[in-house]
Every structure is written in C-alpha cells, then in structure tokens.
Amino acid sequence: MASAAATSLPAEPQPLSGVKLLAAAFALALANFVVVLDTTIANVSVPHIAGGLAVSPTQGTWVITSYAVADAISVPLTGWLASRFGTVRWFIISIIGFGIFSFLCGIARTLDALILFRVLQGLSGGPLMPLSQVLLLRIFPKEKAGMGLAIWAMTTTTAPILGPILGGLISDNWSWPWIFFINLPVVAICAFGVGSMLGAFETKRIKARIDVIGLILLVLSVGAFQIMLDTGREHDWFGSTWIVALAIIAAISFAAFVIWELTDANPVVDLRVFRFRGFSFATIAISLGFGAFFSQVVLTPLWLQQVVGYTATETGYVVAWLGCFAVLLSPVAAGLIGKIDLRISISAGILWMALMSILRASWNADVGYWTLAMPHVLQGIGMPFFFVGLTALALSSVPAHVQTSAAGLMSFLRTLSGAMGTAIATTAWDDASRTSRSELVSALNNPEGALSSMQSAGLTAEQARGVLDRLVEGQAATLGVLHLFLAAGVVFVIAAISVWCAPRPKQISMGGGH
C-alpha cells in the first residue's frame, strides 16, 4: 500500500481573492485552452504540413492522430501522477514539457520526427486539462466554485472551435510551424503564473509503486482504439483486416485493464470512482452530449466547405458564433450551482442543444449566412448549463481526495467520446449521402429532359451531365448531413434523460485537497 509522503503540508490553504485570484484563474484557463486548441489546430493545416514535409495528406493526418492518442492515454493517468509528484509540481512539469515539444514540432523537418514530438506533446498536455480543472476549484472560495468551473468549461468548449480557424489563418498567411510556435508565449505566461501564485496549493506526495501492467494495458487499449477510429474510414472499417485486428486488441486489452485496475491495490487509474452514482451518470451524460456536440462541430465546417462552397475563413465566421452566448452565460450557469436542483438546469441546457440540432435540420444548400449562423448563436445559450452543470454534478458526487482522479477520468471519456462522435458522424455522412444519392437519381423523373434543357441553354452534353451530377451530389450530401443533425438531437435527448438517473445533489462541496 502507499506510504505517506516525505513532505508535510498545511491542511488547507486559504482560497485566493481579488487580482491574484483573477490572474491565477487566467493562467490556469489559458493552459487548458492551449492544450485543447492543439487537438484541432492542425486539422486544416494537414495539406500545408504534408506539402512542407513532402508526404501525402493521408500520411499527414498522423500529425493529428498521434497527438490524440497520446493525449487520451495521459489524461486518465493524471490522478496517479498528481499524487506521486504533487498537483502543482506536475502541472508545471507538464506545461513546460508541452512548450518544449511544441517548439520541437515547429522545427521538425521529417514526418517521423514531427510524429514523435507530437506524441510527446500530447503526453505532456493531457494532464493539464484535469489538473487545471481541479486547481481552479481549489483557488476559488467554495461559494464561488461554480465560477471556476465556468471558466474551465468555456475554455474547453471554445478552443476546439477556434482551433481550425486559427490553424487556417496561420497556415495561409505565415507557415505551418507557427501553429506550434504560438504556444510558446502562452506556456511562459502559464508556467510563471502557476509557479508564482499556486505554491501554497501543492498537495501531499504519496510514494506509490508504478502499476506497470495497468499502464501497459491502458496504452494498448486506448492506442488501438484511437488508431482504429482515426484510420477506419480510409480502410473501409470492418472490411479491413487491420481495423478488425485493432478492434480485437482494443476490446481484449480494455477488458483486462478494467479487471486489473479494480483488483490492484494501487491502480494507475482509479476506476472505483464509478461507484458514486452521481459521477457515473453525469459522466454518461457529458460523454453522450459531447459526442453529439463535437460531431456537429466537425460536420458543419466540412459540409460548408465541400458542398456550400465556403472558404475556411468564411466557415470560421459561421462557427465562431458558438462562443458568444456561451461566454456571456457562464456566470449565470455558475450562479445556479447550489441554488436549484442542478439536474433541472442541466437537462434544460441539453434539451436546448437538441432543439438547435432540429433547427439545423431545416438548412439547405442555398441558405443565407444568418440562417447558418443563428443555430450557432443560440446554441451558446445551452452550452454553459450543459458543461458547467455536469462538471459540477460529477465532481460534487465524489470525495475531495479523489477529485483529481475523477476529473482525469471524465476528461478522458469526454475526449474519447468526441473522437468516437467524429468517426461515427463522418462515416455515417458518407453512407447517408450515398443512400440519398441513389434515391435522388431514381426520383429524377426526366433526367434527359433536364439535360436537353441545359444543352439548349448553350452547354455541351458533357457539361450538362457534369452540372446535373454536381447538383445531385450536393443535394445528397446535404440530405445526409441533415439526417445526422436529427440523430444528434436524439442523442442529446438521451443525455438529458440520463441526468435524472443521478441522485439529487444534497450540497455542492468542491475544491478539497488530497
């Protein structure tokens, strides 16, 4: 069993206040923002990176996959690492490591080197999400804990939206290495801010042995599953032996991981937190909701650029509206914590997001800017109640000494559900588009009449056929994406219902130490 740490620390430091609280909260939120931003900033830069390194765009996508796998593996280890090295100390080690590997990514001149540094960048960055969450809860007075959660939740939701916009602007106007170099000043601010102001919030260190078997099984299961999700589409999913092999490895190693972690005395991931019903159902709701939310965040820009003909920058100006009300209403969502039954505000927020999915389903390929922007503007109203409320419900359901482990597990499952949502949505979009296309083609009453009309307008037979084909293709892709918006709405409704399986929170008590 774990022995006590060598250092004895004060039982509980006083929360910060005034300017110092604002500065510390800003440093922690910024760290979380830059790590989440890096999950999506490279998405639109893949063609630039592939060109710069003289590799194919398909090979270039490993720049995204390698970071996602490493990030997903390191997040659930956060609780163990924080207890082994101290929460503040591990935060500073992680943020400095993230900065160093960001710089090395920028100067990499081969694909192998870039992938290696992206893996190391992901391993360093992963723990920063749950650590920033737990430290924000600790520096705020207990009655204002919701405000700390609101700050964290908004950086988590706006960063993946801003990532592609920022990545496109940097790649188009500067060069791709700058998507990594812009991290450096941010890292310097965060490391200095946390190091100078949060020393008093350091937690006791527990010298526990390393759970080597648990660690190997975690790396194997998460690595295989994430690679399966990221490469499945290009390998025709389960029609490929490679994908089937990855699925079998992921399933067996995950089953072994769960059994091992539940029976080991010092597990590397504390799965026992799932015995708290409030945490379990809040995590299910946030995983379902985030999967549906993130699939829309990915699908909408793809559809706008591939079908409607928007540029990356124009798409950014549509999607960026998501953050508007989300930021403005975060204090309101935080203020409701402890005053009303959280399950009411959470389910209202999720159902509002379901309503916005249905509103999106009224789009067509010829819609105007504000028809596209309005669901994004309005969706921001529900987001704070969804993210802030569920995070509060989950973390208030577990004792203070396991909050770091719980936050790590929740961040891990949310990240994984975002990846699953993306993989399922992009594959389902292809299938739905194909089905819609065959239905549209069979429903064309008189394609020859349409072709002859276009030819009489001055087009050649080849041009007329090309125009008709593009028209059918665009309409089929649009119908496919609308079906998926409706499916996302159904998932949101299921998430809203699952919240009511959690017990009513008696009181919100967050922000304790180890």
C-alpha positions in Angstrom: 0.0 0.0 0.0 1.0 3.6 -0.5 3.2 5.1 2.2 2.9 8.8 3.4 4.9 11.5 1.6 8.1 12.9 2.9 6.8 16.4 3.0 4.0 17.6 5.3 1.9 20.4 4.0 -0.7 22.7 5.6 -4.1 21.0 5.8 -5.9 23.5 3.5 -4.7 26.8 2.2 -7.0 29.8 2.0 -8.6 30.4 -1.4 -7.3 33.4 -3.4 -9.1 36.6 -3.8 -9.1 39.9 -5.8 -6.5 40.5 -8.5 -4.4 37.4 -7.5 -7.4 35.1 -8.0 -8.2 36.6 -11.4 -4.5 36.3 -12.5 -4.2 32.7 -11.3 -7.6 31.7 -12.9 -6.4 33.3 -16.2 -3.1 31.3 -16.1 -4.9 28.0 -15.5 -7.7 28.6 -18.0 -5.1 29.7 -20.6 -3.2 26.4 -20.1 -6.4 24.4 -20.6 -7.3 26.5 -23.7 -3.9 26.0 -25.4 -3.9 22.2 -24.8 -7.5 21.7 -26.1 -6.7 24.1 -29.0 -3.9 21.8 -30.2 -6.3 18.9 -30.6 -7.9 20.7 -33.6 -5.5 23.5 -34.8 -3.6 21.1 -37.1 -6.8 19.7 -38.8 -6.9 22.4 -41.5 -3.1 22.6 -41.7 -2.5 19.0 -42.8 -2.2 19.8 -46.6 0.4 22.5 -45.7 2.3 20.2 -43.4 2.2 17.3 -45.9 3.5 19.7 -48.7 6.2 21.1 -46.4 7.5 17.6 -45.4 6.9 16.1 -48.9 4.5 13.4 -47.8 0.9 12.5 -48.8 -2.0 14.2 -47.0 -3.1 10.7 -45.7 0.3 10.4 -44.0 0.0 13.9 -42.8 -3.1 13.0 -40.8 -0.9 11.1 -38.4 0.1 14.5 -37.0 -3.5 14.7 -35.6 -3.8 11.0 -34.7 -0.5 10.8 -32.8 -1.4 13.8 -30.6 -5.0 12.5 -29.9 -3.7 9.0 -28.9 -1.0 10.4 -26.6 -3.4 12.9 -25.1 -6.1 10.2 -24.5 -3.6 7.9 -22.8 -2.1 10.5 -20.4 -5.4 12.1 -19.2 -6.6 9.2 -17.0 -3.1 8.9 -15.5 -3.4 12.4 -14.0 -4.7 11.3 -10.6 -1.8 8.9 -10.1 0.8 11.4 -11.4 -0.6 14.2 -9.2 -0.5 12.1 -6.1 3.0 10.8 -6.9 4.6 14.2 -7.7 2.2 16.8 -6.3 -0.6 18.6 -8.2 1.1 21.9 -8.7 4.5 20.4 -9.4 3.1 18.0 -12.1 1.1 20.9 -13.6 4.4 22.9 -14.1 6.3 19.9 -15.4 3.5 19.2 -17.9 3.2 22.8 -19.1 7.0 23.2 -19.6 7.1 19.8 -21.4 4.3 20.9 -23.6 6.2 24.1 -24.5 9.4 22.3 -25.3 7.8 19.7 -27.5 5.7 22.4 -29.3 9.0 24.1 -30.2 10.5 20.8 -31.4 7.3 20.1 -33.5 7.8 23.5 -35.2 11.4 22.8 -36.1 10.9 19.2 -37.2 11.9 18.6 -40.8 10.8 15.0 -41.2 7.4 13.3 -40.7 8.9 10.8 -38.2 10.4 13.5 -36.1 7.1 15.5 -36.1 5.0 12.5 -35.1 7.4 11.7 -32.3 7.3 15.2 -30.9 3.5 15.3 -31.3 3.2 12.2 -29.2 5.4 13.7 -26.5 3.5 17.0 -26.8 0.2 15.0 -26.2 1.6 13.1 -23.3 2.7 16.4 -21.7 -0.5 18.3 -22.5 -3.1 15.6 -21.5 -2.8 16.0 -17.7 -3.2 19.8 -18.0 -7.0 19.5 -18.6 -8.0 17.8 -15.4 -5.2 19.5 -13.4 -6.4 23.0 -14.4 -9.9 21.9 -13.5 -9.0 20.8 -10.0 -6.7 23.7 -9.3 -9.4 26.2 -10.4 -11.8 24.6 -7.9 -9.2 24.9 -5.2 -8.2 28.6 -5.7 -11.8 29.8 -5.7 -13.7 30.2 -2.4 -16.2 27.3 -2.0 -19.2 29.5 -2.6 -17.7 30.7 -5.9 -16.5 27.2 -7.1 -19.0 27.3 -9.9 -17.3 30.3 -11.4 -14.0 28.4 -11.5 -15.8 25.6 -13.3 -17.5 28.0 -15.7 -14.1 29.4 -16.7 -12.7 25.9 -17.3 -15.8 24.7 -19.2 -15.8 27.6 -21.6 -12.1 27.3 -22.5 -12.8 23.6 -23.1 -15.7 24.3 -25.5 -14.4 27.3 -27.4 -10.8 26.0 -28.0 -11.8 23.2 -30.4 -14.0 25.6 -32.3 -11.3 28.3 -32.7 -8.6 25.7 -33.5 -9.4 25.2 -37.2 -10.0 29.0 -37.7 -6.6 29.9 -36.2 -4.9 27.0 -37.9 -6.2 28.1 -41.3 -5.3 31.8 -40.8 -1.7 30.9 -39.6 -1.1 28.3 -42.4 -2.4 30.6 -45.1 -0.7 33.8 -44.0 2.5 32.6 -42.3 3.7 28.9 -42.4 2.6 25.7 -40.6 5.4 25.7 -37.9 3.8 28.8 -36.4 0.7 26.7 -35.3 3.2 25.2 -32.8 5.4 28.3 -32.1 2.4 30.4 -30.9 2.1 28.0 -27.9 5.5 29.3 -26.5 4.5 32.7 -25.1 1.3 31.1 -23.7 3.3 28.4 -22.0 5.7 31.0 -20.5 2.7 33.0 -19.0 1.0 29.9 -17.6 4.2 28.4 -16.0 5.2 31.7 -14.4 1.6 32.4 -13.2 1.0 29.0 -11.6 4.6 28.7 -10.3 4.5 32.1 -8.6 0.9 32.1 -7.2 -0.1 28.5 -6.5 2.7 27.1 -4.4 0.5 27.0 -1.3 -1.9 24.7 -3.1 0.6 21.9 -3.5 -0.8 18.5 -2.4 0.9 15.8 -0.4 3.1 13.3 -2.3 2.3 9.6 -2.0 5.1 7.3 -3.0 3.0 4.5 -4.6 4.6 1.8 -6.8 4.1 2.1 -10.5 1.3 -0.1 -11.8 3.2 -1.3 -14.8 0.7 -3.9 -16.0 -2.2 -1.4 -15.7 -0.2 1.2 -17.6 0.7 -1.2 -20.5 -3.0 -2.4 -20.8 -4.1 1.3 -20.8 -1.7 2.3 -23.6 -2.6 -0.8 -25.6 -6.4 -0.5 -25.3 -6.6 3.3 -25.8 -3.9 3.4 -28.5 -5.5 0.6 -30.6 -9.0 2.1 -30.2 -7.9 5.6 -31.1 -6.0 4.5 -34.2 -9.0 2.3 -35.2 -11.2 5.4 -35.0 -8.8 7.7 -36.9 -7.9 5.3 -39.7 -11.1 3.3 -40.0 -12.7 5.5 -42.7 -9.8 5.2 -45.1 -9.6 1.4 -44.6 -13.3 0.7 -45.1 -13.8 -0.1 -41.4 -14.5 -3.7 -40.7 -13.9 -4.7 -44.3 -10.2 -4.4 -43.4 -8.2 -7.0 -41.5 -6.1 -4.2 -40.0 -9.2 -2.5 -38.4 -10.6 -5.8 -37.2 -7.2 -6.6 -35.6 -7.2 -3.2 -33.8 -10.7 -3.7 -32.6 -9.9 -7.1 -31.1 -6.7 -5.8 -29.4 -8.6 -2.8 -28.0 -11.5 -5.0 -26.7 -9.4 -7.7 -25.0 -6.8 -5.2 -23.5 -9.6 -3.0 -22.3 -11.4 -5.9 -20.5 -8.1 -7.0 -19.0 -7.4 -3.3 -17.9 -10.8 -3.0 -16.1 -10.4 -6.3 -14.3 -6.8 -5.5 -13.3 -7.5 -1.9 -12.1 -10.4 -3.0 -10.0 -8.4 -5.7 -8.2 -5.0 -3.9 -7.9 -4.1 -2.2 -4.6 -2.5 0.8 -6.3 -4.3 1.2 -9.7 -2.8 3.6 -12.2 -6.4 4.7 -13.0 -8.9 4.7 -10.0 -12.0 3.1 -11.7 -13.6 2.8 -8.2 -14.9 6.4 -8.5 -17.7 4.9 -10.7 -19.3 3.5 -7.5 -20.6 7.1 -7.0 -23.9 7.1 -8.9 -23.9 10.9 -9.4 -20.4 10.8 -11.0 -21.3 7.8 -13.2 -24.5 9.3 -14.7 -23.0 12.8 -15.1 -20.1 11.2 -17.0 -22.5 9.2 -19.2 -24.5 12.4 -19.9 -21.4 14.5 -20.7 -19.9 11.8 -22.9 -23.2 11.4 -24.9 -23.7 15.2 -25.1 -20.1 16.0 -26.1 -20.1 13.2 -28.7 -23.2 14.8 -30.3 -21.9 18.3 -29.9 -18.4 17.6 -31.3 -19.8 15.6 -34.3 -21.7 18.8 -35.3 -18.6 21.0 -34.8 -16.7 18.7 -37.2 -19.6 18.1 -39.8 -20.8 21.7 -40.2 -17.4 23.1 -41.5 -17.0 20.0 -43.8 -20.4 20.5 -45.3 -20.0 24.3 -45.7 -16.7 23.9 -47.5 -17.4 20.8 -49.6 -21.0 21.5 -50.6 -21.9 25.1 -50.0 -18.6 26.4 -51.3 -17.5 28.4 -48.2 -13.8 29.1 -47.6 -12.1 28.1 -44.4 -12.2 31.7 -43.1 -15.9 32.1 -44.1 -16.7 28.9 -42.3 -14.9 30.1 -39.2 -17.1 33.2 -39.1 -20.2 31.0 -39.1 -19.0 28.5 -36.4 -17.3 31.1 -34.1 -20.7 32.4 -33.0 -20.9 29.3 -30.8 -18.7 31.0 -28.2 -20.8 34.3 -27.9 -23.6 33.4 -25.6 -21.5 30.5 -24.1 -19.1 33.0 -22.6 -21.8 35.5 -21.6 -24.0 33.0 -19.8 -21.2 31.1 -18.0 -21.6 33.2 -14.8 -25.3 32.6 -14.8 -24.8 28.8 -15.1 -22.2 29.0 -12.3 -24.5 31.1 -10.1 -27.3 28.5 -10.2 -25.0 25.9 -8.7 -26.2 25.2 -5.2 -29.4 27.3 -5.6 -31.6 25.0 -7.7 -31.6 21.2 -8.4 -28.7 21.0 -10.9 -30.5 18.3 -12.8 -33.1 20.8 -13.9 -30.7 23.4 -15.4 -28.5 20.6 -16.9 -31.4 18.8 -18.7 -32.8 22.2 -19.9 -29.4 23.1 -21.4 -29.1 19.7 -23.1 -32.7 19.8 -24.5 -32.0 23.4 -25.8 -29.0 22.0 -27.7 -31.3 19.2 -29.1 -33.6 21.9 -30.3 -30.8 23.6 -32.1 -29.9 20.3 -33.8 -33.5 20.2 -35.1 -33.2 23.9 -36.3 -30.0 22.9 -38.2 -32.0 20.2 -39.9 -34.0 22.9 -41.8 -30.9 24.0 -43.8 -30.5 23.5 -47.5 -27.6 24.0 -49.9 -28.7 27.6 -50.7 -29.2 29.0 -47.2 -28.0 32.5 -46.3 -25.3 33.5 -43.8 -27.7 34.3 -40.9 -29.7 31.1 -41.3 -26.4 29.2 -40.9 -25.2 31.4 -38.0 -28.4 31.6 -36.0 -28.3 28.0 -34.6 -24.7 28.6 -33.6 -25.6 31.9 -31.9 -28.5 30.3 -30.0 -26.7 27.0 -29.2 -24.3 29.0 -27.0 -27.3 29.6 -24.6 -27.5 25.9 -23.6 -23.8 25.1 -23.6 -22.8 26.6 -20.1 -25.7 24.8 -18.4 -24.6 21.5 -20.0 -20.8 21.8 -19.4 -20.7 23.7 -16.2 -23.6 21.9 -14.6 -22.5 18.4 -15.5 -18.9 19.0 -14.3 -20.2 20.4 -11.0 -22.6 17.4 -10.6 -19.8 14.9 -11.3 -17.2 16.4 -9.1 -19.5 17.1 -6.2 -20.5 13.5 -6.2 -17.0 12.2 -5.2 -14.9 12.9 -2.1 -12.3 15.7 -2.3 -9.3 13.3 -2.2 -10.4 11.5 -5.4 -11.4 14.6 -7.4 -8.2 14.7 -9.4 -8.7 11.0 -10.5 -12.4 11.7 -11.2 -11.6 14.9 -13.3 -9.0 12.9 -15.2 -11.4 10.1 -16.0 -14.1 12.5 -17.0 -11.8 14.4 -19.3 -10.6 11.1 -20.8 -14.1 9.9 -21.5 -15.2 13.3 -22.9 -12.1 13.3 -25.3 -12.8 9.7 -26.4 -16.5 10.4 -27.0 -15.5 13.4 -29.1 -13.3 11.2 -31.2 -16.0 8.5 -31.5 -18.6 11.1 -32.4 -16.4 12.4 -35.1 -15.6 9.0 -36.6 -19.2 7.8 -36.5 -20.5 11.1 -37.9 -18.1 11.3 -40.9 -18.7 7.6 -41.8 -22.4 7.9 -41.4 -22.4 11.1 -43.5 -20.7 9.1 -46.4 -23.3 6.3 -46.1 -26.3 8.7 -45.8 -25.0 10.7 -48.8 -24.7 7.5 -50.9 -28.2 6.4 -49.9 -29.7 9.8 -50.6 -27.9 10.0 -54.0 -29.3 6.7 -55.2 -32.8 7.8 -54.0 -32.5 11.2 -55.8 -31.2 9.6 -59.0 -34.2 7.1 -59.1 -36.6 10.0 -58.3 -35.4 12.2 -61.2 -38.5 12.0 -63.4 -36.9 13.1 -66.6 -33.1 13.5 -66.4 -32.9 13.5 -70.2 -35.3 16.5 -70.3 -33.1 18.3 -67.8 -30.0 17.6 -69.8 -31.6 18.8 -73.1 -32.8 22.0 -71.3 -29.2 22.8 -70.3 -27.9 21.9 -73.7 -30.4 24.2 -75.3 -29.1 26.9 -72.9 -25.7 26.5 -74.5 -23.9 23.8 -72.5 -22.3 20.8 -74.2 -23.7 17.3 -73.4 -20.6 16.7 -71.2 -21.0 20.0 -69.3 -24.8 19.4 -68.8 -24.1 16.0 -67.3 -21.4 17.4 -65.1 -23.8 20.2 -63.8 -26.6 17.6 -63.1 -24.1 15.3 -61.3 -22.8 18.1 -59.1 -26.3 19.2 -58.3 -27.4 15.6 -57.2 -24.1 15.2 -55.3 -24.6 18.4 -53.4 -28.2 17.7 -52.5 -27.4 14.1 -51.4 -24.6 15.4 -49.2 -26.9 18.0 -47.7 -29.7 15.4 -47.0 -27.1 13.2 -45.4 -25.8 15.9 -43.0 -29.4 16.9 -42.1 -30.2 13.3 -41.1 -27.2 13.4 -38.8 -28.2 16.7 -37.2 -31.5 15.0 -36.3 -29.7 11.9 -35.0 -27.5 14.2 -32.8 -30.8 15.7 -31.4 -31.9 12.3 -30.3 -28.6 11.6 -28.6 -28.9 15.0 -26.7 -32.4 13.9 -25.5 -31.0 10.6 -24.2 -28.2 12.5 -22.4 -30.9 14.8 -20.8 -32.8 11.8 -19.6 -29.7 10.1 -18.1 -29.1 13.1 -15.9 -32.2 12.2 -13.9 -30.7 8.8 -13.0 -28.2 10.6 -10.8 -29.3 11.3 -7.2 -30.3 14.8 -6.4 -27.1 16.6 -5.2 -27.6 17.4 -1.5 -25.0 20.2 -1.5 -22.2 21.2 -3.8 -18.9 20.7 -2.0 -15.9 21.0 -4.2 -12.4 22.1 -4.1 -10.9 20.0 -1.4 -7.3 18.8 -1.2 -5.8 15.3 -1.3 
